[in-house]
Amino acid sequence: MSKLNFRDLVVDNEKTLGREMILIEVADTYRYADNERTSDVIGKTYTVLLPERGCATLAVKVPGTGNAGTNLKVGGVQRVRFQNLTLTPYAMNGRSGVSAKATGIIVVGNDAKAGNG
């Protein structure tokens, strides 16, 4: 008989994050080899502000480099949501946190998509 693993938890994204996400930063995500960062860009990391959670922030990694970020504006108020967002709780070196991955990002209010290529 196996025990339930920490990684087996299913997180309710809306209850955890709230309904509103405001984009505050877009950065390249790089491939790592032998614990060292390479120059290979493998996607984007979108950092969002979560107003319903005391203005906490969350960094969401989206693989692929396609047109990621071309329809997005950092600064001002750019509301977004993520496609197939997965939150994973983790504990490492006495600290805990939440990692986030998605397959794409959508500007709320427009049906313009970015970041799933």
PyRosetta script that sets phi, psi and omega in degrees:
from pyrosetta import init, pose_from_sequence

init()
pose = pose_from_sequence("MSKLNFRDLVVDNEKTLGREMILIEVADTYRYADNERTSDVIGKTYTVLLPERGCATLAVKVPGTGNAGTNLKVGGVQRVRFQNLTLTPYAMNGRSGVSAKATGIIVVGNDAKAGNG")
pose.set_psi(1, 129.9)
pose.set_omega(1, -179.4)
pose.set_phi(2, -100.3)
pose.set_psi(2, 153.9)
pose.set_omega(2, 178.0)
pose.set_phi(3, -89.7)
pose.set_psi(3, 153.0)
pose.set_omega(3, 175.0)
pose.set_phi(4, -65.4)
pose.set_psi(4, 131.6)
pose.set_omega(4, -177.7)
pose.set_phi(5, -95.3)
pose.set_psi(5, 149.1)
pose.set_omega(5, 176.5)
pose.set_phi(6, -52.0)
pose.set_psi(6, -39.1)
pose.set_omega(6, -178.9)
pose.set_phi(7, -72.6)
pose.set_psi(7, -11.4)
pose.set_omega(7, -179.2)
pose.set_phi(8, -86.4)
pose.set_psi(8, -3.4)
pose.set_omega(8, -179.9)
pose.set_phi(9, -67.2)
pose.set_psi(9, 139.8)
pose.set_omega(9, 175.9)
pose.set_phi(10, -107.7)
pose.set_psi(10, 121.6)
pose.set_omega(10, -174.4)
pose.set_phi(11, -98.2)
pose.set_psi(11, 133.2)
pose.set_omega(11, 173.6)
pose.set_phi(12, -81.6)
pose.set_psi(12, 104.1)
pose.set_omega(12, -173.1)
pose.set_phi(13, -58.2)
pose.set_psi(13, -46.6)
pose.set_omega(13, -176.2)
pose.set_phi(14, -66.6)
pose.set_psi(14, -41.1)
pose.set_omega(14, 177.9)
pose.set_phi(15, -68.9)
pose.set_psi(15, -30.2)
pose.set_omega(15, -179.3)
pose.set_phi(16, -80.1)
pose.set_psi(16, -43.9)
pose.set_omega(16, -172.4)
pose.set_phi(17, -99.9)
pose.set_psi(17, -24.3)
pose.set_omega(17, -170.3)
pose.set_phi(18, 92.7)
pose.set_psi(18, 177.3)
pose.set_omega(18, -175.3)
pose.set_phi(19, -90.8)
pose.set_psi(19, -21.4)
pose.set_omega(19, -174.0)
pose.set_phi(20, -106.5)
pose.set_psi(20, 133.0)
pose.set_omega(20, 175.1)
pose.set_phi(21, -131.4)
pose.set_psi(21, 127.6)
pose.set_omega(21, -179.6)
pose.set_phi(22, -113.9)
pose.set_psi(22, 123.7)
pose.set_omega(22, -178.2)
pose.set_phi(23, -69.0)
pose.set_psi(23, 127.6)
pose.set_omega(23, 178.1)
pose.set_phi(24, -121.9)
pose.set_psi(24, -14.8)
pose.set_omega(24, -179.8)
pose.set_phi(25, -160.8)
pose.set_psi(25, 144.6)
pose.set_omega(25, 173.2)
pose.set_phi(26, -128.3)
pose.set_psi(26, 129.2)
pose.set_omega(26, 179.9)
pose.set_phi(27, -139.0)
pose.set_psi(27, 154.8)
pose.set_omega(27, 174.6)
pose.set_phi(28, -69.7)
pose.set_psi(28, 148.1)
pose.set_omega(28, 172.4)
pose.set_phi(29, -109.7)
pose.set_psi(29, 130.2)
pose.set_omega(29, -175.0)
pose.set_phi(30, -108.0)
pose.set_psi(30, 152.1)
pose.set_omega(30, 174.1)
pose.set_phi(31, -74.9)
pose.set_psi(31, 144.3)
pose.set_omega(31, 175.6)
pose.set_phi(32, -115.0)
pose.set_psi(32, 140.4)
pose.set_omega(32, 175.5)
pose.set_phi(33, -135.5)
pose.set_psi(33, 129.3)
pose.set_omega(33, -178.8)
pose.set_phi(34, 53.5)
pose.set_psi(34, 42.4)
pose.set_omega(34, 179.0)
pose.set_phi(35, 62.6)
pose.set_psi(35, 21.1)
pose.set_omega(35, 177.1)
pose.set_phi(36, -125.6)
pose.set_psi(36, 139.9)
pose.set_omega(36, 179.1)
pose.set_phi(37, -73.2)
pose.set_psi(37, 133.3)
pose.set_omega(37, 174.9)
pose.set_phi(38, -96.0)
pose.set_psi(38, -179.1)
pose.set_omega(38, 177.3)
pose.set_phi(39, -91.3)
pose.set_psi(39, 2.0)
pose.set_omega(39, -179.2)
pose.set_phi(40, -77.5)
pose.set_psi(40, 115.6)
pose.set_omega(40, 175.5)
pose.set_phi(41, -82.5)
pose.set_psi(41, 124.5)
pose.set_omega(41, -177.1)
pose.set_phi(42, -114.3)
pose.set_psi(42, 1.4)
pose.set_omega(42, 179.5)
pose.set_phi(43, 167.6)
pose.set_psi(43, -161.7)
pose.set_omega(43, 179.3)
pose.set_phi(44, -126.7)
pose.set_psi(44, 152.1)
pose.set_omega(44, 171.7)
pose.set_phi(45, -116.8)
pose.set_psi(45, 119.2)
pose.set_omega(45, -179.5)
pose.set_phi(46, -103.4)
pose.set_psi(46, 122.6)
pose.set_omega(46, 176.8)
pose.set_phi(47, -100.4)
pose.set_psi(47, 128.1)
pose.set_omega(47, -178.8)
pose.set_phi(48, -120.5)
pose.set_psi(48, 150.4)
pose.set_omega(48, 174.8)
pose.set_phi(49, -94.6)
pose.set_psi(49, 137.0)
pose.set_omega(49, -178.1)
pose.set_phi(50, -113.0)
pose.set_psi(50, 89.2)
pose.set_omega(50, -175.3)
pose.set_phi(51, -58.7)
pose.set_psi(51, -33.8)
pose.set_omega(51, -178.3)
pose.set_phi(52, -77.3)
pose.set_psi(52, -4.7)
pose.set_omega(52, 179.4)
pose.set_phi(53, -120.0)
pose.set_psi(53, 41.2)
pose.set_omega(53, 176.2)
pose.set_phi(54, 66.9)
pose.set_psi(54, 29.3)
pose.set_omega(54, -179.0)
pose.set_phi(55, 62.1)
pose.set_psi(55, 32.2)
pose.set_omega(55, 171.5)
pose.set_phi(56, -66.0)
pose.set_psi(56, 161.5)
pose.set_omega(56, 177.0)
pose.set_phi(57, -117.7)
pose.set_psi(57, 157.3)
pose.set_omega(57, 178.3)
pose.set_phi(58, -142.0)
pose.set_psi(58, 131.9)
pose.set_omega(58, 175.8)
pose.set_phi(59, -98.8)
pose.set_psi(59, 125.5)
pose.set_omega(59, -177.3)
pose.set_phi(60, -117.0)
pose.set_psi(60, 123.1)
pose.set_omega(60, 178.8)
pose.set_phi(61, -90.6)
pose.set_psi(61, 131.9)
pose.set_omega(61, 176.9)
pose.set_phi(62, -124.3)
pose.set_psi(62, 118.1)
pose.set_omega(62, -177.8)
pose.set_phi(63, -71.8)
pose.set_psi(63, 160.1)
pose.set_omega(63, 177.8)
pose.set_phi(64, 92.5)
pose.set_psi(64, 153.1)
pose.set_omega(64, -177.3)
pose.set_phi(65, -116.1)
pose.set_psi(65, -16.4)
pose.set_omega(65, 177.4)
pose.set_phi(66, -8.8)
pose.set_psi(66, -119.5)
pose.set_omega(66, -179.4)
pose.set_phi(67, -103.9)
pose.set_psi(67, 26.7)
pose.set_omega(67, -176.0)
pose.set_phi(68, -54.5)
pose.set_psi(68, 124.8)
pose.set_omega(68, 174.9)
pose.set_phi(69, 88.4)
pose.set_psi(69, -5.3)
pose.set_omega(69, -175.1)
pose.set_phi(70, -69.9)
pose.set_psi(70, -28.6)
pose.set_omega(70, 179.8)
pose.set_phi(71, -99.9)
pose.set_psi(71, 9.1)
pose.set_omega(71, -174.6)
pose.set_phi(72, -107.8)
pose.set_psi(72, 143.1)
pose.set_omega(72, 178.5)
pose.set_phi(73, -121.4)
pose.set_psi(73, 121.4)
pose.set_omega(73, 175.0)
pose.set_phi(74, -88.1)
pose.set_psi(74, 136.5)
pose.set_omega(74, -175.3)
pose.set_phi(75, 103.0)
pose.set_psi(75, 155.2)
pose.set_omega(75, -173.4)
pose.set_phi(76, 67.7)
pose.set_psi(76, -153.0)
pose.set_omega(76, 179.1)
pose.set_phi(77, -119.5)
pose.set_psi(77, 103.7)
pose.set_omega(77, 178.4)
pose.set_phi(78, -114.8)
pose.set_psi(78, 101.4)
pose.set_omega(78, -179.8)
pose.set_phi(79, -80.9)
pose.set_psi(79, 138.1)
pose.set_omega(79, -178.4)
pose.set_phi(80, -137.3)
pose.set_psi(80, 166.0)
pose.set_omega(80, 167.4)
pose.set_phi(81, -141.6)
pose.set_psi(81, 163.2)
pose.set_omega(81, -175.0)
pose.set_phi(82, -114.8)
pose.set_psi(82, 144.7)
pose.set_omega(82, 175.9)
pose.set_phi(83, -86.2)
pose.set_psi(83, 133.4)
pose.set_omega(83, 176.8)
pose.set_phi(84, 52.0)
pose.set_psi(84, 46.6)
pose.set_omega(84, -179.9)
pose.set_phi(85, -68.5)
pose.set_psi(85, 129.1)
pose.set_omega(85, 177.7)
pose.set_phi(86, -122.4)
pose.set_psi(86, 123.7)
pose.set_omega(86, 176.2)
pose.set_phi(87, -104.4)
pose.set_psi(87, 133.7)
pose.set_omega(87, -179.3)
pose.set_phi(88, -129.0)
pose.set_psi(88, 115.7)
pose.set_omega(88, 175.8)
pose.set_phi(89, -71.8)
pose.set_psi(89, 147.7)
pose.set_omega(89, 178.2)
pose.set_phi(90, -145.6)
pose.set_psi(90, 159.9)
pose.set_omega(90, 174.0)
pose.set_phi(91, -135.9)
pose.set_psi(91, 130.5)
pose.set_omega(91, -178.7)
pose.set_phi(92, -151.7)
pose.set_psi(92, 131.0)
pose.set_omega(92, 177.9)
pose.set_phi(93, 52.3)
pose.set_psi(93, 41.6)
pose.set_omega(93, 177.4)
pose.set_phi(94, 78.5)
pose.set_psi(94, 2.6)
pose.set_omega(94, 178.1)
pose.set_phi(95, -115.5)
pose.set_psi(95, 151.0)
pose.set_omega(95, 177.1)
pose.set_phi(96, -124.1)
pose.set_psi(96, 159.5)
pose.set_omega(96, -179.6)
pose.set_phi(97, -169.1)
pose.set_psi(97, -169.6)
pose.set_omega(97, 179.5)
pose.set_phi(98, -132.5)
pose.set_psi(98, 126.3)
pose.set_omega(98, 173.2)
pose.set_phi(99, -98.6)
pose.set_psi(99, 152.1)
pose.set_omega(99, -176.5)
pose.set_phi(100, -135.6)
pose.set_psi(100, 135.2)
pose.set_omega(100, 177.0)
pose.set_phi(101, -135.0)
pose.set_psi(101, 151.0)
pose.set_omega(101, 177.1)
pose.set_phi(102, -148.2)
pose.set_psi(102, 167.9)
pose.set_omega(102, 178.6)
pose.set_phi(103, -97.5)
pose.set_psi(103, -13.1)
pose.set_omega(103, 179.7)
pose.set_phi(104, -171.4)
pose.set_psi(104, 173.4)
pose.set_omega(104, 179.8)
pose.set_phi(105, -133.2)
pose.set_psi(105, 142.0)
pose.set_omega(105, -178.3)
pose.set_phi(106, -127.3)
pose.set_psi(106, 134.6)
pose.set_omega(106, 174.2)
pose.set_phi(107, -76.3)
pose.set_psi(107, 126.0)
pose.set_omega(107, -179.5)
pose.set_phi(108, -76.5)
pose.set_psi(108, 131.8)
pose.set_omega(108, -178.5)
pose.set_phi(109, 103.3)
pose.set_psi(109, -26.4)
pose.set_omega(109, 173.3)
pose.set_phi(110, -119.7)
pose.set_psi(110, 156.8)
pose.set_omega(110, 174.1)
pose.set_phi(111, -98.0)
pose.set_psi(111, 18.9)
pose.set_omega(111, 176.9)
pose.set_phi(112, -68.5)
pose.set_psi(112, 131.8)
pose.set_omega(112, 179.5)
pose.set_phi(113, -111.4)
pose.set_psi(113, 149.7)
pose.set_omega(113, 174.5)
pose.set_phi(114, -146.0)
pose.set_psi(114, 150.8)
pose.set_omega(114, 166.8)
pose.set_phi(115, 86.0)
pose.set_psi(115, 22.9)
pose.set_omega(115, 172.4)
pose.set_phi(116, -122.7)
pose.set_psi(116, 45.2)
pose.set_omega(116, -179.9)
pose.set_phi(117, -134.4)
pose.dump_pdb("model.pdb")
